[in-house]
Amino acid sequence: MQAQHQPSECIACYCHYEQTHPPATAMKLTPLLTVALLLCLRAGPPAAAAGDPTPTPTPWPPQFHATLLMDYHGNLSLADLWYDWPRGRNLHVIRYQLAADAPYYDAEWNNGTSFFYTPARRSCRSVAVGVGILRPDWLTPGEVYLGRRDADGFDCHVWAKADFITYYEDVQTKRPVKWVFYTGRIAHVMSFEAGAVLEDAEWQAPEYCFTKATESAHISDGHVDSFNPRSVL
């Protein structure tokens, strides 16, 4: 198999040839050679050297807003994710494709309580999960580095955690790009606003979530009907 040179190696080889050959015999940039050099320069980024430290995930900012395109086995939805670690809360506002009753709310609190409600139907379900929301550094420790891969056109570092999630982070900006969950649910991060805060009134679950007719459940393993990983992380 012919060795593949990195772009810096290609340039160095050509410059060395220019320096060691007199002008009369110097290599001319024929069309074929030009194409070869261009292909060489288009080669991917060099692999990390054996002695380089293993990359670690960038912690989430304490507060942010992300817009997500969700794909669950072909079922599409748009989600606004509001993360507020200082106030111990996490909110997903989800709009399923062509759903007449959108949006659907998933409000999660650090006391282990979650509310799932749909205002258009005045329906609500509360769940006692027993654990709080994710910490900003929830990916560490215990993550497994999988290397660099392309995700949605971005060069990304990739980690797996607890056989539950595969996490893609842009190498250049350190922003999350894609999350793949064990259920097959995929979140494509369309925008990410560090420091964005949702006003307090938007976090309050509606009054019908606190009536006796409200369905409630207790989950002991940390898994809920949400795309946000919980206690397993």
N, C-alpha and C positions, 0 to 999 in steps of 0.2 A: 504494500500500500504506500502510495506516495505521501511524504510528510506534508502537513499543512503549515504554512508559515503565518505568523501573526503580522499585522500591518507594519509594525516597526522593523521586523526582520526583512520584509520585502524592500523597504526603503533603504535599509542598511546595505543589503546585497547589491542593489543597483548603484548606490553611491560608491561602494567599494570597487565595483567594476569600472566606473568612470575614472576613479583615481589610479587604478593599476593598469589601464590600457591607454596607449597614446591616442590622440584624436583620430588618427587615420584608421584605427581599428576599433574605436569605441563603439559600444552597442547603440544602435539607432532605435528610436521609439517607433517601430513599425506598428501598423494597426493591430496585429496579433499580440505584440508585446504590451501595447497600451491596454488592451482588453484584459490580459493576464494581470497587470498591475492593478487595474480597477477592481477585479474580482478579489485580489489579495487584500486590498484596502477595505473592501466591504466585509471582510471576515468578522466574525463575532468577537466580543470582548474576550481578552485572555482569561484563562482559567486561573483561579487563585493558586498561588504557590503553596507548596506543601507546608511551609512554615508560617503562613498567614493565619491569624486567629480566626476562629469560627464566628461568623456574624451572629449578633443577637438581635431579637426583635426590639423595635422602638416602642417604648411605653406609650399608651394613649395619652393625649392631653387630658387634664382633669375634666374639661367640659368641651364638647364638640357637637356639631350637627353634620350628619352624613346623609346623602341621598343614595339609595340603593336600588338597583334593578335586580329583582329576585326571580330565580328560575327553579321551580320545584317539579322535576320530571316533566317539563314542558308547560306547566302552569305558571304564568307570569304575573308579577305584581310589582308595584312601586312602593317603596317604604322610606319614610323619613325617620331617621334614628337620632334621638336626642339623648346624649349621655351627660350626666351631671353627678360626678363622683363626690364633690364637696357636700351636696345635699342628699346623697344616697338614693338616687333615682335614675331610672332609665325608661324612655318612652319610645315605642314604635307606633307610627301612624301608617297603616298599610292599606293600599288600594289595589284590590285584585282586578285583573283585566276584565273590563266591561261589567263589573259587579254593580248592580242597581243600589245596593245598600252600603256602598263604600262611604267613608273609610271604616276600618276596623282598628281598634286601639288595644295595645298591649302595654300596660303600665306596670313597671316592676320597681319594688322598693327594697331598701337595704334591710328591712325587718323581715324579709322572706315572704312578703305578700305580693301577689300579682293580681291585676284586674284585667280581664279581657272583655271588651264591650263594644257594641255596635249601636251608636245613637239612632240610626235610621230605624232600627227594630226595637229599640229600648231593651235590648238584651244584654245581660252581664253575667260573667262567671268569675268568681274569685278562687284563687289557688294559694294554699299555704305551702311554699316550697321548702322553707326551713333554712335557706341560705340567702345571702344578700346578692347585690349586683356584682358584676365583674370589677376587680381592681384594675387600675390603669396598666399595671405590669402583669396581667393575668397569664400571659404566654410563658412567663418564666417563674420558677425553673421548670424543667421537665420537657421542654420543647426539643424536637429533633430536627436538625438542619438538613434539608434535602437538596440544597444547592441553589443555583440560579436558573430560572426558567422564564419564558415569555408568558405573560398573562394579559390578555386584552391589548396587546401591542406594547406593553411596558416590560422592561427588563427588571425582574423581581428576585429578591431573596425569598425562599420558601421554607416554611417550617410546618411540622406536624405536631399535634399535641393530643396525647391521651387517646389516640385512635378516634378522635372526635371531630377534629377540624384540621384542614390544611389552609395555611394562612400565607397570602402573597403580599409582599411589601415592596414598593418601588425603591430600587437601589439608590436613585438620585435624590428623591424628595423625602423618603422615609414614610410616605403616606401609604395606608392600606389600599390595595387594588382589588383583591378578590378573596372571598372566604368560601371554602367548600366544606360542608358539614357531612357527618357520617350518614345522615338520612338521604343524601343526594341533593339537598338544597344548596344552591349556589347564590352567593351575593356578589354582584358586581358593583364596586364603589364608583358612583358617577360624580360625586362631589364630596369634599371633606373640608369643613370649616372649623378649624381649631379655635376654641374660645367662645363659640356661639352658645347663647343661653336662651332657653325658652322661658317665657314669663310664667310666673307661679300659677296663674289661673288655669293655664292649659294642662296642668298636671293633675288637677282634681278630678277624680272619678265621679260620674254622675250619681245623683241621689238614689236611683233605682238599684245601684250596686250594693246598697246597704239595707235593703228590705229583706224580709224573711223568705221571699220567693226567689231570691238570688241563688243560683246554683253555686255550690262551693265544693272544694275538693282539697285533699291533703296529698302532696307528693313527697315521698321520702327519699327518692334517688336523685333529685335535682333536675329531672327532665320535665319540661313543660311544653305546651304547644306554642313554641317560640323558636326563632332561629338564633337566639342568643344562648350560647353554652353557659352552663351554671356550675354546680358544685363539682362536676367531674374535672374541672380545670383548676 
